[in-house]
């Protein structure tokens, strides 16, 4: 088998592993949040459980940010053969992120305490909002470039015998209204799940804070990559929520124009 064929075979293997773990991680996350973090297989109790759960919650934002930095990408690249490290960068990142998410929800030790669980119509409304939040997550990931977000960009480029072609600065879809729709929609999913427990409150506190702070680090990278184009986009679009336009603003503007 020649080098090109072996590289394609390796890339397909990484792709299958990445997307398989990605699917498991998303399934575990959707189910875990919906049950108030009650689906974990952890068996710890008391202070040991809270310590372990806090570490599980923290490892995702800390390592996620680390492996987006230049040094972190270099370390992560060592998981692939030397000749494929650069091309498989997005695949490796998605693979490791999937492992992180899956570990968080699979290893969590549930406390068993429930603060609030809606019933009847309130439960239906909460589940509807929760499902809508995940649809918003999917839409924002698609607008940002689904191949990039899912890790398919890297391994599929190797299979085609090409270098990965990164998408341009996202400015369409939800990104036409504000700069960080992925983080906003994910925070919405954290907040709209129906069951509240102390376990979920811990995760929401840690991951919710990251949803607010983490994009600042991302925007620093975007400035270094996209330069003036991102600076203009940053200046003209709000950060975390879209602007709410008053329905009477156009009428007031039209009246002011007639008086002038």
N, C-alpha and C positions, 0 to 999 in steps of 0.2 A: 504494500500500500504506500503510495507516494505521500509527500508531506502535506499537499493541499487536501487530499482526501482524508488524511488522519485529522487534520485541523477541523474539517467540516464535521467529522464524526464526534470529536471532542466538543465542538460548539453545540451540536444537537443534544448531547448528553447534558451539558450545562443548561440549555434551554428547557429540556424536560424537567430537570430538577428544580429550576427556578419557578416555572409555571405551576408545577405540582405543589411545591411548598407555598407558593403565592395563594393558590386556591384554598389550601388547608388553613393558611393563616387568616385569610379573609373570612372563611366560614367560622373559625374559632372565635374571631373578634366579633362578628355580628351576633353569634349565639351568646358569647360571654357577656357582652354589654346588655343584651336583651334580658338576661337573667340576673343582672346585677353582679356579675363576676361569680356566678354560682356554678360554672361548668368546669372549673379547674380541678386537676387531679392531685394537687398538693395536699399533703397530710399533716402539715404543721398546725400548731395551735398556739394561742396566746401571743406573747411578745415575739416568739420565734417566727410565727406566721406573719405578723405585721412587719418585722424586719425583712424577711424574705420577699414579701409582696412589695414593699417599698423599693427594694433593690431591683426587682423585676420591672416595676414601673419606671424607674430612673434609667435603667440600662438602655432603653430604646432611644430617648432623646439625646443622651450623652454620646452613645456610639454612633447614632445616626448622623449627628453633627460632625463627629470626629472623622467618619469615613467619607464625608463630603469634602473635607479639607484635602489639600494636596498630599500631605504626609499620610493621611488615612487612606487615600486612594492608592498610594504606593503600597501600603501594607496589605490592603485588600487584594491588590493585583497579584500578590504572591500565591493566591489560591488557584491561579490558572497557570498553564504552561507559559514559559517565558515569551514565546512568540505571539501569544494571544492576549497578553495582559491588558494592553491598551484597547484592543478591539472589544474585549469582553467586559470592559469597565462597567457599563450600565447593567449588564446581566449579573455580574458579581455583586453589585450594590443591591439590586432587587432581591437576589438570592439571600444575602445576609440580612436584609431588612425583613424578609419573610420569616427567616429563622428567629429573629428577635421577637416579632409579633406572636408567632406560634408559641415560643417559649413563655412569653408573658401570660397568655391565656391558658396554656396547658399546664404550666407548673404552679399557677396561682393556688393558694390555700384558702378556700372560702371560709368566711367566719360563720356563715349560717344565719346571721342576723339580718332581718329585713326591716327597713325604715318605712318604706311606702311601696305599695303595689296597687295600681289602679284596677278597677273592676268595671264591668259593663261597658257603657258608652265611653267612659274615660279611657279605658284600656284600648278600645278600638281607635280612639283619636290619637292616643300616644303612639300606638304601633304605626298608624298612618304617617305621623310626623317623622317617626324613626325611619320608615321605609323611604320617605321623601328625602330625608337627609342623605341616605346612601345613594339614591339616584343623583343627588346633587354632587356627591363625591365622584361618581362615575362620569358625570358630565364634565366636571372640572378637570379630571384626569385626561379625558378625551381631548378637551380643548388645549391642554398643555402638551399633548403628544402621547398617545396611549402606548406606543412602542417604547418610548423613552421611559415612561413611568413603570411599565411592567417588566422592563429588562429585555424585551424582545429585540430592541434596536441592535444590540451588540451581537448576539449569536446568529441572528438572521443575516446580518451583514457578512459575517464570516462564511456562512453557508453559500451566499451569493458570490463570494470571492471579492468583496468590496470592503472599503473602509466605512465605518459607521457614519451616517450623515445625520447630524443632529438637527432637530427642528429649529426654526427661527424663534426669536423672542415671541412668546405667546401674547397676542393683543386682541384676539377675537373670542367670540363666545362669551363666557362669563368674565374672561379677562378684559373684555371691552368695558366692563363696569367697575371693576376693582382689581387690585394687584394680586391678592392672595386667596382666590376662591377655593383652592384645595384645602388650605388650613381652616378656612371659615366653615366649609361644609363638613369637614371631619369633626370640628368642634361641635357643630350642630348635632352630629350623630352621637357624640359623647353625652350631650345634654338631653336628647329627646328619647333615649331608651326608657322603657316604661318602669322598670323596677329600680328603686333607690336602696342601696345598702351601704354600710361603711366601706366595704371593699371598693365599690364603684366610686364613692366619693374620693377615695385615695387616688384612684387612677385618673379621675376627672381633674383633680387638683394638679397632678404632675403633668399629664398630657395636655390639659387645657392651657396651662402656663406655657408649655412649649409651642402650642399653636399660636400664641400671641407673640412670643419672643423669637422663636426659631426662624420665622421668615426674615427677620432683620439680617441674620447671617446669610441667608439665601440671597438677599438683595445685594449684599456686598460682593458675592460671587458674580451676580448678574452684571453689576457695574464693571467688574474687571473683564468680563467676557464681551458684553454688548456695548459698553462705553456710553457715548452720548445718546444713543437710541434708547437705552434703558433710563437714563437720566431724564429725558423728555417724557417718557412714559410714566416714570415715577412722579414727576411734577404735576402731571395732568390727571392722575387717577388716584383715588383714595386707597388706603393701605389694606384694611381688613373687612370693611363693609361698603357696599355700594352707596352712593349718594341717593337720598330720598328726595325726589323732586316734588314740590308742591303742585297739585293739579290746578291751582289757580294762578301759578306763576306766569304761564303763557298769556292768560287773560289780562293780568296786571301789566305785563310788558306791552301788549297790544294797545291797551288804554293809554299808557304813558306815551307810546309812539304817536297816537292820534292827537293827544294834547300838545305834543311838541310841534 
